Amino acid sequence: MVDLLRAAVVGATGYTGAELVRLLHGHPGIELVGLFGHSTVGQPVGSVLPSLVGRSEMVRTFEGDVDADLVFCALPHGASAPIVDSLRSAGRVVFDLSADFRLDDADVYRQWYGEHGAPARFGQAVYGLPELHREALRTADLVAVPGCYPTASVLALAPLVSAGVMELGRPIIVDAKSGVSGAGRKVRESTHFTELSEGLRGYSTAGRHRHTPEIEQELSGLAGTGVKVIFSPHLVPMIRGILATAYVEPKGDPAGFTELARQFYAGSPSVHVLDEGSHPDTLWVRGSNRALVSYSLDPRTGWVVAQCAIDNLVKGASGQAIQCANVRFGLPEASGLDHPATWP
């Protein structure tokens, strides 16, 4: 019998924590051995997360270390860094779902998030987008799992930026729309049903959203030069899903963009490139770790519309963290994640 990897989740009762618990319970190579929280300590997880009714694992207090081979940290930005620091000091392999270790420039981090909670650890993480950093993930002991908006935005643009087939002399426009679960489980006025239902609104536009430098960092790394984006996020009255739409000015003939992307993502169990002119739908990825990418040529302008749809809680967070763990520990990359979307 093959020994299972032993995993713990710190911050197990938020939306991303709950999704980690759900996915790990069905993972053939990982055993879930510890759930840690704060306000729900001492309660069975089934009484805290309605989707896990009947599960008897208790939510425990984190005391600086956990007895596990790997730890998923699903805490808010700022709160995560000192916990991650403690776990790494104890020698644990950590997959952090906050923004605390995603950026590689300390000054940029300070500009967008303030002072770092574990400055000695800053810059040590591998950015956990397997489609870009698969080889580095194989030996990483600290993985910074990407944000949901950057995941969708970068996946749509990465093949084109990497191949140098789009103009980068001006900012790239990225328009993205997200379901409300991306705002987390905490109750707030802006996500109250009566404030959200039947409406559609932008927020943190005009260079104010914290995911902007994360998108620019990854695209700049691919381009080998500085890339700027105009990132406009919107809140949609649905629970799950992100659709990112980018507008691209091609260099040369854009007819081969779809095939270029298929070659770029060859071997990825998660990214599927649709036929040219198709449009991904968030319902087609709901509950799955899939990302649907497409490219459509506007013959009037010569520009290309690049799109990507993901489930923000799966490929945009918890599923991606598990995908990174599979790569890190030599498991099949799709282990525990190869189920189709829930549709309709």
C-alpha positions in Angstrom: 0.0 0.0 0.0 1.3 3.4 -1.0 1.7 5.8 1.9 -0.5 8.9 1.7 0.8 12.4 2.1 -0.5 14.0 5.2 -2.0 17.5 4.8 -3.4 20.1 7.1 -5.4 23.3 6.3 -4.9 26.4 8.4 -7.9 28.7 7.9 -10.2 25.8 7.1 -13.6 27.5 7.5 -13.5 30.3 4.9 -14.6 29.7 1.3 -11.1 28.7 0.1 -10.5 26.6 3.2 -13.8 24.8 2.7 -13.0 24.2 -1.0 -9.6 22.7 0.0 -11.3 20.4 2.5 -13.9 19.3 -0.2 -11.2 18.6 -2.8 -8.8 16.9 -0.4 -11.4 14.5 0.9 -11.5 13.1 -2.7 -7.8 13.1 -3.3 -6.3 9.6 -3.9 -2.8 10.5 -2.7 -3.4 12.9 0.2 -4.9 12.3 3.6 -6.4 15.3 5.5 -5.0 15.1 9.0 -5.7 18.6 10.5 -8.1 21.5 10.3 -7.2 24.7 12.0 -9.2 27.9 12.6 -9.9 30.6 15.1 -13.5 31.5 15.9 -14.7 28.0 15.3 -12.1 26.1 17.4 -13.6 23.0 19.1 -16.5 22.5 16.7 -16.8 19.6 14.2 -16.2 20.9 10.7 -19.6 19.6 9.6 -21.3 22.1 12.0 -19.2 25.0 10.6 -19.3 24.1 6.9 -22.8 23.0 5.7 -21.4 21.1 2.8 -19.5 18.8 5.2 -22.4 17.8 7.4 -21.6 14.4 8.9 -17.8 15.0 9.0 -16.5 14.8 12.5 -13.1 16.3 12.2 -12.6 19.0 14.8 -11.4 22.5 14.1 -8.3 23.0 16.2 -6.2 25.9 17.4 -3.0 26.6 15.5 0.0 26.6 17.9 2.9 27.3 15.6 3.4 24.0 13.9 1.4 21.0 12.6 2.3 17.3 12.2 1.9 17.1 8.4 3.9 16.7 5.2 2.3 19.7 3.7 0.2 22.6 4.9 -2.3 24.8 3.0 -2.6 28.2 4.5 -5.9 29.8 3.6 -5.8 33.0 5.7 -6.4 36.6 4.8 -3.6 38.8 3.4 -1.4 40.1 6.3 -2.6 37.4 8.7 -0.9 34.6 6.7 2.8 35.8 6.7 3.7 35.1 10.4 1.9 31.7 10.3 3.8 30.7 7.1 7.0 31.9 8.7 6.3 29.6 11.7 5.5 26.6 9.5 8.6 27.1 7.4 10.8 27.4 10.5 9.4 24.0 11.5 10.4 22.6 8.1 6.9 22.3 6.6 6.2 22.6 2.9 3.7 25.4 2.7 1.1 26.4 0.0 0.0 29.9 0.9 -3.3 31.2 -0.7 -2.9 34.8 0.5 -1.0 37.6 -1.4 1.7 37.8 1.2 4.4 36.0 -0.9 3.2 36.5 -4.5 5.2 39.6 -5.3 8.9 39.5 -5.8 9.6 43.2 -5.2 9.5 44.4 -1.6 8.9 48.0 -2.5 5.9 47.0 -4.8 4.5 44.9 -2.0 4.8 47.8 0.5 3.0 50.1 -1.9 0.0 47.8 -2.3 -0.2 46.0 1.0 1.9 47.8 3.6 4.7 46.4 5.7 5.3 42.7 5.3 4.6 40.3 8.3 7.6 38.1 7.7 10.2 40.2 5.8 13.0 37.6 6.2 10.8 35.2 4.1 10.0 37.7 1.4 11.1 36.6 -2.1 11.5 32.9 -1.1 8.3 31.6 -2.7 7.7 30.1 -6.1 4.7 31.6 -7.8 2.2 28.8 -8.0 0.9 28.9 -11.6 1.9 25.5 -12.8 1.5 26.4 -16.5 4.3 28.9 -16.1 6.4 27.6 -13.3 6.0 23.8 -13.3 9.8 23.1 -13.1 10.4 25.5 -10.2 7.5 24.0 -8.3 9.0 20.5 -8.2 11.5 21.6 -5.5 9.6 24.5 -3.9 9.1 24.5 -0.1 7.0 27.7 -0.1 4.5 28.2 -2.9 2.5 31.5 -3.3 -0.7 30.4 -4.9 -1.9 33.1 -7.4 -4.9 35.3 -7.0 -8.0 34.4 -9.0 -8.0 37.5 -11.2 -4.3 37.1 -12.1 -4.8 33.4 -12.9 -7.5 34.1 -15.5 -5.8 37.2 -16.9 -2.4 35.7 -17.2 -3.6 32.4 -18.7 -5.4 34.3 -21.5 -2.3 36.4 -22.3 0.7 34.2 -21.5 1.0 32.4 -24.8 0.9 35.6 -26.8 3.3 37.6 -24.5 5.7 34.7 -24.3 5.9 34.3 -28.1 6.2 38.1 -28.7 3.2 38.2 -31.0 1.4 41.2 -29.5 2.3 44.9 -29.1 3.5 45.8 -25.6 4.3 49.4 -26.1 1.1 50.5 -24.5 -0.9 49.1 -21.5 -2.9 45.9 -22.0 -6.6 46.4 -21.2 -8.1 43.6 -19.1 -11.8 43.6 -18.2 -12.7 40.9 -15.6 -15.9 39.9 -13.9 -16.1 37.8 -10.7 -18.7 36.0 -8.6 -19.2 37.3 -5.1 -17.4 34.3 -3.4 -14.2 36.0 -4.3 -14.9 38.6 -1.6 -14.7 35.9 1.1 -17.1 34.6 3.7 -17.1 37.7 6.0 -20.4 39.6 5.8 -20.2 43.1 4.5 -22.7 45.6 3.1 -21.3 45.6 -0.5 -21.9 41.8 -0.8 -25.3 41.7 1.0 -28.0 40.2 -1.3 -30.1 43.3 -1.6 -27.0 45.4 -2.4 -25.8 42.9 -5.1 -28.6 41.1 -6.7 -29.7 42.4 -10.2 -26.8 44.7 -10.4 -23.4 44.8 -12.0 -20.6 47.2 -10.9 -17.0 47.9 -11.3 -14.7 48.4 -8.3 -11.1 49.3 -7.6 -10.7 50.4 -11.2 -8.1 52.7 -12.8 -5.1 51.1 -11.3 -6.4 50.6 -7.8 -6.9 46.8 -7.5 -4.2 44.9 -5.6 -4.0 42.2 -8.2 -2.7 44.7 -10.8 1.0 44.3 -9.9 0.7 40.6 -9.7 -0.6 40.4 -13.3 2.1 42.8 -14.4 4.8 40.9 -12.7 4.0 37.6 -14.4 3.5 39.1 -17.9 6.7 41.1 -17.5 8.6 38.0 -16.7 7.3 36.3 -19.8 8.0 39.3 -22.0 11.4 40.0 -20.6 10.4 43.7 -20.3 8.1 45.8 -18.3 4.4 45.2 -19.1 1.6 47.5 -17.9 -2.1 46.6 -17.6 -5.3 48.6 -17.2 -7.2 46.2 -15.0 -10.9 46.7 -14.5 -12.6 44.2 -12.2 -16.4 43.9 -11.8 -18.7 42.2 -9.3 -21.4 40.0 -10.9 -24.4 38.7 -8.9 -23.4 35.0 -9.1 -21.6 32.9 -6.5 -18.6 31.4 -8.5 -16.6 32.1 -11.6 -14.3 34.6 -13.3 -14.3 35.7 -16.9 -11.3 37.8 -18.0 -11.4 39.6 -21.3 -8.2 41.2 -22.7 -7.9 43.3 -25.9 -4.7 42.6 -27.9 -3.1 44.4 -30.7 -1.2 41.6 -32.7 2.2 41.8 -34.2 1.8 40.3 -37.7 -0.9 37.7 -38.6 -3.1 36.7 -35.6 -4.6 33.7 -37.4 -2.4 31.3 -35.5 -3.1 32.5 -31.9 -5.3 29.5 -31.1 -2.8 26.9 -32.2 0.0 28.9 -30.5 -1.9 28.7 -27.2 -2.6 25.0 -27.7 1.1 24.4 -28.1 1.9 26.6 -25.0 -0.5 24.6 -22.8 0.2 21.2 -24.2 0.4 18.8 -21.3 -1.6 20.9 -18.9 -4.5 18.9 -17.4 -6.3 22.2 -16.6 -6.2 24.6 -19.5 -8.3 23.9 -22.6 -8.1 26.2 -25.6 -11.4 26.5 -27.4 -11.8 26.8 -31.2 -11.2 30.3 -32.6 -14.2 32.6 -32.2 -15.7 30.5 -29.3 -16.5 32.2 -26.0 -15.9 30.5 -22.6 -18.6 30.5 -20.0 -18.1 30.4 -16.3 -20.8 27.8 -16.0 -18.6 25.4 -18.1 -15.9 25.4 -15.4 -18.0 25.7 -12.2 -16.7 23.5 -9.5 -13.7 22.3 -11.6 -10.0 23.1 -11.9 -10.4 23.8 -15.6 -9.5 27.0 -17.4 -11.1 27.7 -20.8 -9.2 30.0 -23.1 -10.2 31.5 -26.4 -9.1 34.0 -29.1 -11.4 35.9 -31.4 -10.2 38.2 -34.2 -12.0 41.5 -34.8 -11.6 41.9 -38.6 -12.6 45.6 -38.5 -9.8 46.7 -36.2 -7.3 43.8 -36.6 -7.3 43.3 -32.8 -7.8 40.0 -31.0 -10.1 39.5 -28.0 -8.5 37.0 -25.6 -10.7 35.4 -22.9 -10.3 33.0 -20.0 -13.0 31.5 -17.7 -12.2 29.8 -14.4 -13.9 28.9 -11.1 -12.4 31.5 -8.7 -12.5 29.1 -5.8 -10.9 26.1 -7.6 -8.4 27.0 -10.4 -8.4 30.5 -8.9 -7.5 29.3 -5.4 -7.9 25.9 -3.8 -7.7 23.6 -6.8 -4.6 25.4 -8.0 -3.0 25.0 -4.6 -3.6 21.2 -4.8 -2.3 21.2 -8.4 0.9 22.8 -7.2 1.1 20.2 -4.4 0.7 17.4 -6.9 3.6 18.8 -8.9 5.8 19.4 -5.8 5.4 15.8 -4.5 5.5 14.0 -7.8 1.9 13.0 -8.0 0.0 13.1 -11.3 -0.8 16.8 -11.8 -4.6 16.2 -12.1 -4.8 14.0 -9.0 -8.0 14.9 -7.0 -8.9 17.5 -9.7 -9.8 15.6 -12.8 -13.6 15.8 -12.3 -15.6 17.8 -14.9 -17.5 20.9 -14.1 -20.9 20.9 -12.3 -23.3 21.8 -15.1 -25.9 23.2 -15.4 
